[in-house]
Amino acid sequence: MVGAQDGGLISSGFDTYSSMINSSPDSTANPTSVYRMGGKSGRKDYNESLLIGKVGFNLTPQWKLTGAAGSLMVDNGTDSDSSLVLDLEASYQVNKAVRVWGTAGYIESNKVATLTGNPLVDSKPINGTAFDNENVTAGSVNMQVKF
């Protein structure tokens, strides 16, 4: 569980277990990060919490499947809402230096929260929030090469 009270900051080293939720004020930790927890500049009564669990399973020495599920709760002092958060990652270790993986993430619509985790996502509120009537999904295909 991670949370921010009165719009506070969250340590950038905390892993939210979701490719869609970023807790780092310094960088977009993932290309599919669309929601950033914390950093609301001390906004009184703006509270966020994320209760999430993650489990991984090695199918073979090369293949790994990881899933996470949880709930994002946001309270702005006058209204509150919670959203289901789901994440799935499949990875393949080609050799010692090369790994490829794909992610798929989901955040249920939320009438209080706004999408602010990625500069590539339009975060201008529509009717008070950015995703009050729409669920948000994102996915990515990635490759890592270690030299």
GIWOGI-V120342 format. One record per residue. N is the residue number from 1. RES is the residue in three letters. PSI is psi in degrees with one decimal (NA if undefined). OMEGA is omega as a letter, one per 30 degrees, with the letter a starting at -180 (999 if undefined). NEAR is the number of other C-alpha atoms within 12 Angstrom. Layout:
BEGIN
((N	RES	PSI	OMEGA	NEAR) (N	RES	PSI	OMEGA	NEAR))
END
This chain:
BEGIN
((1	MET	140.1	l	20) (2	VAL	149.1	a	30) (3	GLY	161.0	l	29) (4	ALA	126.9	l	31) (5	GLN	141.6	a	26) (6	ASP	41.4	l	24) (7	GLY	21.2	a	25) (8	GLY	174.0	l	25) (9	LEU	153.2	l	28) (10	ILE	140.1	l	30) (11	SER	133.8	a	19) (12	SER	-11.5	l	20) (13	GLY	-3.3	a	16) (14	PHE	129.6	l	21) (15	ASP	119.9	a	25) (16	THR	-5.9	a	37) (17	TYR	7.5	l	35) (18	SER	133.7	l	45) (19	SER	-13.2	a	40) (20	MET	-17.7	a	43) (21	ILE	123.1	a	46) (22	ASN	139.5	l	36) (23	SER	7.0	a	39) (24	SER	122.8	l	26) (25	PRO	-12.8	a	25) (26	ASP	-23.7	a	17) (27	SER	161.9	l	17) (28	THR	106.0	a	25) (29	ALA	-18.3	a	26) (30	ASN	142.1	a	32) (31	PRO	-18.9	a	27) (32	THR	9.7	l	34) (33	SER	116.4	a	37) (34	VAL	-12.6	l	36) (35	TYR	131.3	l	48) (36	ARG	124.3	l	43) (37	MET	143.9	l	44) (38	GLY	176.0	l	36) (39	GLY	23.8	l	28) (40	LYS	23.6	l	27) (41	SER	45.8	l	18) (42	GLY	27.6	a	16) (43	ARG	113.4	a	19) (44	LYS	136.2	l	17) (45	ASP	13.5	l	20) (46	TYR	105.2	a	30) (47	ASN	138.1	l	35) (48	GLU	144.6	l	40) (49	SER	147.5	l	33) (50	LEU	118.4	l	37) (51	LEU	114.5	a	25) (52	ILE	149.1	l	26) (53	GLY	153.7	a	23) (54	LYS	140.9	l	23) (55	VAL	140.7	l	19) (56	GLY	151.9	a	18) (57	PHE	126.1	l	18) (58	ASN	109.1	l	17) (59	LEU	-41.9	l	14) (60	THR	176.7	l	13) (61	PRO	-22.6	a	14) (62	GLN	-33.2	a	19) (63	TRP	132.9	l	21) (64	LYS	138.6	l	23) (65	LEU	129.5	a	25) (66	THR	136.0	l	28) (67	GLY	150.4	l	28) (68	ALA	145.9	l	32) (69	ALA	142.1	a	28) (70	GLY	-166.6	a	29) (71	SER	128.9	l	31) (72	LEU	123.4	a	39) (73	MET	129.0	a	33) (74	VAL	132.4	l	37) (75	ASP	119.7	a	29) (76	ASN	11.9	l	29) (77	GLY	-29.7	l	17) (78	THR	-23.5	a	13) (79	ASP	156.2	l	18) (80	SER	155.6	l	21) (81	ASP	156.8	l	27) (82	SER	153.3	a	26) (83	SER	139.3	l	33) (84	LEU	136.5	l	27) (85	VAL	127.1	l	36) (86	LEU	145.8	l	36) (87	ASP	141.2	l	38) (88	LEU	135.0	l	31) (89	GLU	134.9	l	32) (90	ALA	130.0	a	28) (91	SER	151.4	l	30) (92	TYR	122.3	l	26) (93	GLN	102.3	a	24) (94	VAL	-49.2	l	19) (95	ASN	-167.8	a	14) (96	LYS	-25.6	a	14) (97	ALA	-20.4	a	13) (98	VAL	129.2	l	17) (99	ARG	137.4	l	21) (100	VAL	145.1	l	24) (101	TRP	159.0	l	25) (102	GLY	147.1	l	28) (103	THR	151.3	l	31) (104	ALA	128.9	a	31) (105	GLY	158.9	a	34) (106	TYR	133.8	l	32) (107	ILE	125.1	l	38) (108	GLU	151.1	a	29) (109	SER	149.6	a	28) (110	ASN	124.8	a	34) (111	LYS	-6.6	a	29) (112	VAL	-40.2	a	31) (113	ALA	157.5	l	45) (114	THR	151.2	l	37) (115	LEU	109.0	a	36) (116	THR	12.0	a	32) (117	GLY	-10.0	a	33) (118	ASN	126.8	a	29) (119	PRO	-13.6	l	18) (120	LEU	-9.8	a	16) (121	VAL	131.0	l	23) (122	ASP	115.8	a	17) (123	SER	17.1	l	20) (124	LYS	125.0	a	16) (125	PRO	141.2	l	19) (126	ILE	119.5	a	18) (127	ASN	40.6	l	14) (128	GLY	-28.8	l	18) (129	THR	166.2	a	24) (130	ALA	-20.6	l	26) (131	PHE	48.8	a	30) (132	ASP	-22.3	l	24) (133	ASN	0.9	a	20) (134	GLU	135.6	l	19) (135	ASN	152.4	a	22) (136	VAL	130.2	l	31) (137	THR	150.7	l	28) (138	ALA	153.3	l	29) (139	GLY	162.3	l	25) (140	SER	155.5	l	23) (141	VAL	130.3	a	20) (142	ASN	156.7	l	21) (143	MET	137.7	l	18) (144	GLN	130.8	l	18) (145	VAL	123.4	l	14) (146	LYS	128.8	l	12) (147	PHE	NA	999	6))
END
